[in-house]
Amino acid sequence: MELEHVGKQVVDAAMMVHRELGPGLLESAYEHCLAFELTRRGIKIERQKEPPVTYQGRKLDVGYRVDLLVDEQVIIELKAVERFEPIDEAQLISYLKLSGLHLGFLINFNTRLLKDGLHRRVHQLPNST
């Protein structure tokens, strides 16, 4: 599936989940519901996926977990917090770098309007030549 199409599906599905559930639940509830909604749309989802960490040529399990990996192309980090902190953005960028993927979303469901808690990040898109 094309990267931009996957991204649009992520945003649409997140809006649908937020519209039905609203703010105030735990992050894990939103993770389950968003994974369900994307799967319902026929999109492959992996939950709590370990991004590879390579140090001195060796892959190490350092305990990091990506909330959702969508169609093996898009990373989603979910939050249910008062506001994003700089570490939240850094975490998403780090996961994109470690995985070699290019598109990620940081989504905070603890907002009145989801658009205020939806951040899209692109990391080093490949040349389209």
C-alpha positions in Angstrom: 0.0 0.0 0.0 1.3 3.5 -0.9 2.9 5.4 2.1 0.6 8.4 1.8 -2.5 6.2 1.6 -1.4 4.4 4.8 -0.9 7.7 6.5 -4.4 8.9 5.5 -5.9 5.7 6.8 -4.0 6.2 10.2 -5.4 9.7 10.6 -8.9 8.7 9.6 -8.9 5.7 11.9 -7.6 7.8 14.8 -10.3 10.4 14.3 -12.9 7.7 14.3 -11.6 6.2 17.6 -11.4 9.6 19.2 -14.9 10.6 18.0 -16.3 7.4 19.6 -14.3 7.2 22.8 -13.3 10.8 23.5 -10.5 11.8 25.8 -9.9 10.4 29.3 -9.0 6.7 28.8 -5.7 5.0 29.2 -3.2 4.8 26.3 -3.7 1.1 26.1 -7.4 1.4 25.4 -6.7 3.7 22.4 -4.0 1.4 21.2 -6.3 -1.6 21.2 -9.1 0.3 19.5 -6.9 1.9 16.8 -5.3 -1.4 16.0 -8.8 -2.9 15.7 -10.0 -0.1 13.5 -7.0 -0.4 11.1 -7.2 -4.2 11.0 -10.9 -3.9 10.2 -9.8 -1.8 7.2 -7.6 -4.6 6.0 -4.3 -3.0 7.1 -1.6 -5.1 8.7 -0.8 -4.0 12.3 2.0 -5.1 14.7 1.6 -4.0 18.3 4.5 -3.4 20.7 7.1 -4.1 17.9 10.7 -3.9 18.9 12.7 -1.5 16.7 16.1 -2.9 15.9 19.0 -1.4 17.8 22.4 -2.1 16.3 25.5 -1.3 18.3 28.9 -2.2 17.0 27.4 -4.5 14.4 25.2 -6.4 16.9 21.5 -6.3 17.2 20.5 -5.7 20.8 17.2 -5.9 22.7 17.2 -2.7 24.7 13.5 -2.9 25.6 12.1 -0.3 23.2 8.6 -0.9 21.9 6.8 0.9 19.1 3.1 1.2 20.0 1.9 0.4 16.5 3.7 -0.5 13.2 1.2 0.0 10.4 1.7 -1.9 7.1 5.4 -2.3 7.9 5.7 1.4 6.9 4.4 3.8 9.5 5.2 4.1 13.2 2.5 5.3 15.6 3.3 6.4 19.1 0.2 6.9 21.2 -0.2 9.1 24.3 -3.0 10.0 26.7 -1.3 13.0 28.4 -2.0 16.6 29.3 0.5 17.8 26.6 3.4 16.4 24.6 6.8 16.7 26.1 10.0 17.1 24.0 11.0 13.6 24.8 7.8 12.3 23.1 8.9 13.9 19.8 12.5 12.7 20.3 11.2 9.1 20.9 9.3 9.0 17.6 12.2 10.5 15.6 14.6 7.9 17.2 12.2 5.0 16.3 12.1 6.3 12.7 15.9 6.4 12.6 16.4 3.0 14.2 13.8 1.3 11.9 14.8 3.1 8.7 11.2 4.1 8.2 10.1 7.5 7.0 6.7 8.3 8.4 5.5 8.4 11.9 2.6 9.8 13.9 2.6 11.0 17.5 -1.1 10.9 18.6 -2.4 12.3 21.9 -5.9 11.1 22.5 -6.3 13.3 25.7 -7.4 16.3 23.7 -10.9 17.8 23.1 -10.1 17.9 19.4 -7.8 15.2 18.0 -6.3 17.5 15.5 -4.7 19.3 18.4 -3.0 16.1 19.5 -2.0 14.7 16.1 1.6 15.3 14.9 2.9 13.8 11.7 6.7 13.4 11.3 8.6 12.6 8.2 12.2 11.4 8.4 14.5 11.4 5.3 12.1 10.4 2.5 14.0 8.5 -0.2 14.6 10.2 -3.5 11.8 9.5 -6.0 14.1 9.4 -9.0 
